Amino acid sequence: MALTGSVLDFTLRIDPALLGPMRDELLGAGRLRLDPVLEEGAAEALRAELEASNEWALSWRQGPAEREADAATLARLSPAQLTALEAFARAGDEHTFRFMHDTIRVSPKAEGRAARGMLLDRYVDALNAPETLAVMSELTGEAVRYYNGDATRYRPGHFLTTHNDGRKHGKRVAAMVLNLSHWHIDWGGLMLFHDADGERATAWIPRFNTANLFLVPQDHSVTWVNALAARPRVAVAGWFYAD
């Protein structure tokens, strides 16, 4: 790769002349796709870093109970124990909010991100830059103050059931998912946006270097990644906050 880590630029590629139409689309439909959202070399470098990383933990949730097992813990589990853990994460019914996927956490503090220094941390720094927050404030119509997010990795059997990203640790204004995998629709892992009665949905494929930006709260889910998937579905997902 021609670019090195020292010159990679993770600034969002948003044309100021298009902010008005983009704002109208976001506020009207509740969602907007940014494509491409990063300089291609930066997106490829971030993808490569995350796909090669050994820092992934397994995260899962059932209703209010959210749990996580780091790589060292997972390495100690037998295949039978890991199978039982994954079966437990999938248990429940259509009324239970559940997810299972891998996660690399990112510090909400700039000094924590600087100490680790992954490209992932630099990307989150870029989303917290004053110029980025100003653009997001313009798009959403609210005074956006900061962004928090983590890397996610969906392997076969991973999923995220319907939820709306409501209030948690401050006012979430908008969610943004940066997709970093070269993906095929047959592999599952689609982001679905649901209508009020839960009977119809709009599906977005996680296309490489495309960001899904959508207002909160809004019902959405990620469909089951199936056994056809040739590689994991890697992304960086988080929220812009007003307080």
Number of C-alpha atoms within 10 A of each C-alpha: 6 4 11 10 12 7 8 18 17 22 19 18 12 16 8 9 8 9 15 12 10 21 21 14 15 19 15 10 11 18 20 19 18 17 15 16 20 21 15 15 16 21 25 16 19 22 23 14 14 22 17 9 10 12 13 21 20 20 19 24 19 18 11 9 9 13 12 16 15 16 14 12 11 15 11 10 12 10 11 9 12 14 12 12 13 16 11 13 19 18 10 12 9 8 9 15 16 23 21 25 21 24 24 21 16 19 17 16 10 14 10 12 19 13 10 13 11 15 22 24 23 21 21 24 21 18 21 19 14 13 13 19 20 15 17 23 19 16 20 20 12 14 16 25 17 21 24 20 22 19 20 26 24 24 21 19 17 24 23 21 18 22 16 14 18 13 12 8 7 11 15 23 26 26 23 21 22 26 24 26 22 15 21 16 12 13 20 23 29 23 19 19 23 19 13 10 6 11 7 11 15 11 16 15 19 26 20 22 23 21 25 22 21 23 21 19 16 20 18 22 21 22 19 20 21 17 13 11 18 13 17 21 28 24 25 24 18 21 22 28 23 16 12
